[in-house]
Amino acid sequence: MKLHFPNSVAEINLKTLTENISAIKKKHPGKKLLSVVKCNAYGHGAVQCARHMEEDVDWFGVAAVDEGIELRMGGIQKPILVFGVPAPETAASYVTHNLTATVSHRVHFSTLMDGTRYHLNFDTGMRRLGFTPDEAGEVRKLAVGNQRLVCTGIYSHFATADDPGSAFAAEQHNRFKEVIKHFSEVPLVHMSNTGAALHYDFDHFDMIRTGLALLGYNSGKTIVDWITPVMKWKTQIIQVRPIKKGETVSYGAAWTCPEDGFLATLPLGYGDGIPRSLSNKLQVSAEGNMYPVAGNITMDYVMVYLGEDRLKPGTEVTLMGGKGWSAAKWAQHAGTNVHETLTNLNGGRIERDYR
């Protein structure tokens, strides 16, 4: 007996994922590759994507210990770096589940358990987490004095590398080069995120960190054409009704029908990750045509104006990818970035189909 009735399907093309990995490796020959699969691989399914990628990448990166444990429970064997802050309640998990911690504050040297592997995180301008560059000498002394832990890497993070030409990105890169002079024996150095990997000819050190590029997207506004989106999100029309010129649609009556025609209802809404800010903006694809969303997006439903086309209930509609808008176009019209657009698609009503 079927026990799950999703309202939509996100098709994940694993072959495209492999092709994107190859494209990144071709651009950066000889560099290790860390695949960032935090937040359920940006809505694509962390365990399933990681299983497919494992032979082709060197590391995985996650934001939290729970995400690392999920990968281990899913059978992933490659090294996993946890970017988040270690705490007394999570300290044992790094050892138990063979996770690499991030040390970004002096207190972490005493928080972590004996034998824990870790990477040092230096803040060169992001101002989020990490030691400051002028602490490098002191941090080295702390690392040497805590031989019960094992330092296996050091990294920083760009704040403005999403698009090319950032003087601040170059400044951060130079700051980090000064920092790593204090840590010449550390075996793995990394800084480049998706934007840096796509747009900059810096010394990318030993490893590239990217999640978004592997999934087929740029992190900023500058488009590259040698990666391809992995996901296509689809649903079906559940109802079609006539609508007359002058009639309004949805909460707030914010859309008025321009001409007699037909209105389709789709069985998903902002509860599934469609931003309400795309009300009266988003267009979807059905039977080779683009149709506009009519009225405010609701939690569970979206209405679409079909004009004179009387499509049938059950007609397939593409919301994102394929012949529909890309996640980048969603982000542009919603006033956000691709990262938020994709990670919003984590609702339990979306089925993922890996092919």
N, C-alpha and C positions, 0 to 999 in steps of 0.2 A: 504494500500500500504506500502510495506517495505521501510523504510527510512534509515536503517543502514546496512552496508555491511562490517563487520569486516574481517580482513585478518587472524585472528587466534582466538582461544578460550583458556582462562585460566580457567580450571575446578577447583573450590574450594570445597574441601570435608569438609563440616561442621561437619560431624560425627568425622572425624579425628581431627579437631580442638578441639572438646569436649574431646576426648580421651587424647590429649596432656595436656589440662588443668587439667584433673584428675591425670595424671602422675606427674605433677608439685606439685599438692596439696598433693599427696601421699608422695612425697619426703620431703615436708615441711609442715607437719601437724600443724594446728593452726595458720599459717601465713596468713595474708591477701594477696591478689594478685592484682597487678596493671597490666593491659594489655596495653602495649604500641602500639598504633595504628597510630603513626605519619606516614607521607608520604604515606597516603592512605593505612595504615596497610601494609607497605612494599610491595605495589603493589597488595595486595589481596582484597582491597575494604574496607575502614574503616567503613562506616556506616553498610554495610551488615554483616561484621564480628562482629562488636560491638553489633548489635542487637542479633545475635546468642549467643554471650558470656555473655550478660549482667547479666543473672541470676547466672552465675557461677564465676564471678569476683567481686571485691570490688571497684576498681577504674579503670579509663582509663587515659592514659597519651598521650599527644600530644605535638608537638614542638611549635605550633603557635596558636594564638587566633582563626584565621580562621578555623583551624582544629577542635577546640573545638566547635565553632558555628555550623559547619557542623554536628557534632554528635548531638548536641541539636536539630537542625532542622530535623534531622533524627529520633528523638523520644527518644534518649538516656537520661535516668534519673540518672544513677549512677554518683558519683563525678568524675570530670575531672580535672586533674592537667595539667597546661600549663607549660612546662619546660622553655620556652623562656623568654626573657626580656620584662617586661611591659614598655609601652611608654605612653605619654600623650594621643595619639590618640586611644589607645586600652583600656585605663583605665576603661571607662564606660562599655565596653563589659564584663568584669569580673563579674560585678554586674548584668547587664541586662540578661546575659546568664548563670548565676550561675556557673562560672568557678573559679577554685582555682588558684591563681597566684603563681609565684615563685619570692621570694625576694632574690636577690643575690648581691645587692649593696645598700648602705645606701640611695641613692637617691630614691629608689623604695618606701620607706616609705612615701614620700611626693607625689609620682606620683600616687599611687592608691587611689581610692575613698573610702569614709566612708563605712564600712560594708564589705569590700572585705576580703575574706578568702585567706590565703596564707600559703605556706611552705617556710621555710628558706633553702637556698642552701649553703653548705660549700664546699670549694675546698680543698680537702685533698691530691691532687696530680695530678688531671686531667689537671689543668691549663687552663681551658676553661671559666667557669663562677663560681661565688660563693665567699663568704667571706673566708678569710684565718683562720685557727684554732686560731691563736693568736689574732684574733679580736672577739673571742667568748664572752668575758666579755662585750665589748662595744656594740656588737650586741644585747645582752640581754637587756641592758639599752635602746637601741633604740626600741626594741619590747615592752618593758614595758611602755615606754613613748608614744607609738602610739596605745593607746587602741581603737582608732576609727577603726583600722583594727583588724582582728581576726587571730591569728596564730594557725593553726590546724595541723602543721607537720614540720619536719625537715629532710633533706636528704643530701647525698653526692653521688659521683659516682666513681666507680673503673676505673682505666686506664689500668690495666694489668691483669684482671681476666679472659680473654677469654680462657686461658688454665690453668691447675692446676700448683701449685708449685711456684707461684710468691711471692718472698719476699717483693716486693713493694706493692702488694695487702694487705699483712698482715700489713705492715707499715701504709698504708692508713686506714685500719680498726682500728688500735690502735689510730691513730690520731682522727678519728671520735668518738671513745668511750670517748676520753677526751673532745671533743667539747660538746657532749650531756649532760655531767655532769652539764653544765650551764643551761640546758633547761629541767629539770626533769618533769616539768608540761606540756610539749608539748605532746599531746596525740598520735601522730603517728610518728615513727622513721623508716626510710628506707634507704638502701644503695645498696642492692644486685641487680645487673643487671643479664642478662642471664648467663654470664660466671660464676659469683659467685654462682648463684643458682644451676648450673649444676655441678660445680667442687669443691666447697669449703664447709668446715664444720664450717664456722664462725658462730658467733651469727648473725643471719639474722634479728635481731630486730623485728619490727612489721609487715613488709610487703616486699614481693618480687616484683621487677619490671622486667617484661620481655615481649618482643614482639616476638623475633625470635624463642624462644623455643616453644611458643604456635603454631607457624607456622611450627614447625618440624625441626628446624635447630640449630646447635651449633654456637656459636659466634666465635670460634677459630678453631684450627686444630684437637683438641681432640674430637673424636667421641663418642657420647653416643647412645645406640641403643634402648632407651625406649621412644623416641619421633619420630614422622613420618611426613614427608613433607605433607602439606595440598594441594599444588598446582600441577597441571599437565598442561603444556602449549602445545597446539597442533595447527597444521595448515594442509593444503593440498597442494599436488603438483599441480602446475598450468600448467606445460609444461614439456615434456620429449623429448629430441633430441639425435640423435647419436653423438658421439664424437670420433675422431680418435687419435691414439697414436701420441704424439708430439704436439698436439694442446694445446693452452693456454687458460686460463679462467680468466675473470674479469679484473678490473683496474690493471695496472702494469704488467699484464701477469705473475703473481707471482706463478701460478700453471700450471704444464705441465701434460697432460694426460699420464699415464703410459702404458695403453693398450686400444685398441678399446673397446668401451662400450657405455654407455648411461649417459646423464647428465640431472638431474632434477632441475627445478627452483621452489623455494618457494617464496611466495608473501610477504616477510617481511625482515627487515634488521636492521641496527643500528638505524634507525628512530623509531624502536619499542623496542629497548633495548638490542639487541644482540651486544655485544662489538666488534668493528672492530678488536680488538686484538685477537679474537678467529678465525680469518681468517686462513684457512688451519690447524686448530686444532680441532674445534668443530665436534662432531659426533652426528647424529640424528638417531632416531629409526623409522623403517617402516616395517610392515609385519614381525616382529620378527627378523629383521637384523639391524645392525648398519652400517651407511653410513657416509663417511667423507665429510665435507664442502670443496668445490674445489674453490680456488681463494679467492680474497679479498671480504669480506662482503660489500655489498653496502647499501645505505640508505633504499632501498625498496625491495631488492631481495637478496636471498642467493642461490648459486648453489651447488648441491650435486652430487658427483660422485657415480653412481650406479653399476659400473663394468658391468658385463654381464646381470644384472637384468633390464628388461624393465618394470618398474612399470608404471601404468597408471595415467594420470592426474586425480585428485580427490582422490588419495590414501592418507590416513591419515598419518601424520608424527608427532611424538612426539619430541618436542624440549627440554623439561625439565620435570623431574619427570617421574613417571611410569617406562617404560622400557628404557627411555632415560637417559641422564646425569642428575644428581641432580644439584641443584643450587650451592652446595658446590664444585662439580667437575668443573662446569663452572668457579667459582671464582678461583679455583686452577690454571686452565690453562690460565685464563685471567690476573692473577697476581693481584687480588683484593680480597675483602671479600664478604661473602654472602649478607651482608646488601646492598652493592652497586648493586650487581647482581640483587637482587629482586626489589629494589626501581627503577631501570631503566625500569621496565616493567609497566610503567604508561602511555603509549601512548594511544591516543584515538581510535586507530585502533584495539585494543585488546578487545574482548568481554569477560566478566566474567560470568561463569555459576556456580551458587551455588547449590550444591546437597547434 
